[in-house]
């Protein structure tokens, strides 16, 4: 059994600050206040994962050093603490991704039901060839991932915040084609992931 780690950053490619001077939007600040209210005073570090997720949504679906520094200042934490968490969890992108982040599960249940052929079909449709690669048009980043929690409907994938299940190579390629045309197919499963910020249905930060 293989174990996935966050491949967004490698030792020879440590992300650097870009002097972006990022600030959270009013809507994001309101959500952060709600998140912090869950924890006792002095336990702000407990809010790190949901606030990092919020920052990723807020700043282009990835976490630059500037975004992580903003989270560190917001939670009054050392930057290294934020960086440690962001580099551990595969849900965080430490480099830019395409408009559509296509995460294809290739773990046990999906593997035995043909996820490799699904992955190959998606790579062909998006003109990518390896995990984590972004298409030349910046529309798609295709990543091979571990279990996404919808094994009963394997094989499956997650595109941004949508789950698509019971895939075939043909249906997966058709979803890619629809996305390229600007159409987002409706998620077809009750097993949609929950927003780490609210615990409910995903909501885009405006």
SVG drawing of the C-alpha trace seen along z (x, -y; Angstrom):
<svg xmlns="http://www.w3.org/2000/svg" viewBox="-27 -45 44 50">
<polyline fill="none" stroke="black" stroke-width="0.4" points="0.0,0.0 1.4,-3.4 1.3,-6.5 0.8,-9.9 2.5,-13.0 2.1,-16.6 4.1,-16.7 3.4,-20.4 6.9,-21.3 10.2,-19.4 13.5,-20.1 15.0,-21.7 12.0,-24.0 11.2,-25.7 8.6,-28.4 9.8,-32.0 7.8,-35.1 6.7,-37.4 5.9,-40.6 2.3,-40.4 1.0,-42.1 -2.1,-40.0 -5.1,-40.8 -8.3,-38.8 -11.5,-40.1 -14.3,-41.2 -16.2,-38.0 -13.1,-35.9 -12.5,-37.9 -16.0,-37.3 -15.5,-33.5 -12.2,-33.6 -14.0,-35.3 -16.6,-32.5 -13.9,-29.8 -11.9,-31.3 -15.0,-31.5 -14.9,-27.7 -11.7,-27.6 -10.6,-28.9 -8.3,-32.0 -4.7,-31.0 -5.7,-28.0 -5.7,-29.8 -3.4,-27.1 -6.4,-24.8 -7.9,-26.9 -4.9,-26.5 -6.3,-24.0 -9.7,-25.7 -8.0,-29.1 -5.4,-27.7 -8.2,-26.2 -10.0,-29.5 -6.8,-31.3 -6.4,-28.8 -9.9,-29.5 -9.3,-33.2 -6.0,-33.4 -6.4,-31.4 -6.7,-27.9 -3.1,-27.7 -1.0,-28.9 1.9,-31.2 4.4,-32.0 2.7,-35.4 -0.7,-33.7 0.9,-31.4 2.6,-34.4 -0.8,-36.2 -2.3,-33.1 0.6,-33.1 0.0,-36.8 -3.8,-36.3 -3.4,-33.4 -0.3,-34.9 1.7,-31.8 5.3,-31.4 5.4,-31.0 7.2,-27.7 4.2,-26.2 1.9,-27.2 4.4,-25.9 4.7,-22.5 0.9,-21.9 0.6,-23.2 3.4,-20.9 2.0,-17.9 -1.6,-17.7 -2.3,-17.0 -5.4,-19.2 -3.1,-22.2 -1.5,-23.3 1.9,-25.0 2.2,-25.9 -0.3,-27.3 -2.9,-24.9 -5.1,-25.1 -8.6,-26.5 -9.8,-23.0 -7.9,-20.8 -8.7,-17.3 -7.8,-14.8 -8.2,-11.2 -8.3,-8.5 -6.2,-5.5 -6.4,-3.8 -7.6,-0.3 -11.4,-0.5 -10.9,-2.7 -7.9,-0.8 -9.7,2.5 -12.6,0.8 -10.4,-0.7 -9.1,-4.0 -5.9,-3.7 -7.7,-3.7 -9.8,-6.6 -6.7,-8.5 -5.1,-7.8 -8.3,-9.0 -8.2,-12.3 -4.6,-12.8 -5.2,-12.4 -8.2,-14.7 -6.2,-17.4 -2.9,-16.8 -1.0,-16.1 1.2,-13.1 2.2,-13.0 0.7,-13.6 0.6,-17.2 1.1,-18.5 -0.8,-21.5 -2.0,-21.7 -0.5,-24.2 -3.7,-26.3 -3.7,-26.5 -7.2,-25.0 -6.4,-21.6 -4.0,-20.3 -4.4,-16.5 -3.2,-14.9 -3.2,-11.2 -4.5,-11.0 -5.3,-8.7 -8.8,-7.7 -11.4,-10.5 -14.0,-8.7 -16.5,-7.6 -15.4,-4.0 -18.9,-2.7 -19.1,-4.7 -15.6,-3.9 -13.9,-4.9 -14.2,-8.6 -12.5,-11.9 -12.8,-15.4 -12.7,-18.5 -12.3,-21.6 -15.2,-21.0 -17.3,-18.6 -17.2,-14.8 -17.8,-12.7 -18.3,-8.9 -18.9,-5.6 -16.6,-6.9 -15.6,-5.2 -12.8,-6.4 -15.5,-7.8 -17.5,-9.7 -14.3,-11.1 -13.2,-12.4 -16.6,-13.9 -16.5,-15.8 -13.1,-17.3 -14.6,-18.4 -17.5,-20.0 -15.2,-21.9 -13.1,-23.1 -16.3,-24.5 -17.0,-26.4 -19.7,-24.0 -19.4,-22.5 -21.3,-19.2 -23.4,-18.8 -21.8,-16.6 -23.5,-13.2 -23.0,-11.8 -24.4,-12.3 -20.9,-11.8 -19.7,-15.3 -16.9,-16.6 -17.7,-19.0 -16.2,-22.4 -13.5,-22.4 -14.5,-25.9 -18.2,-25.5 -18.6,-21.7 -21.4,-22.0 -21.7,-22.4 -18.9,-24.1 -19.4,-27.9 -17.1,-30.0 -15.5,-33.0 -16.6,-36.2"/>
</svg>
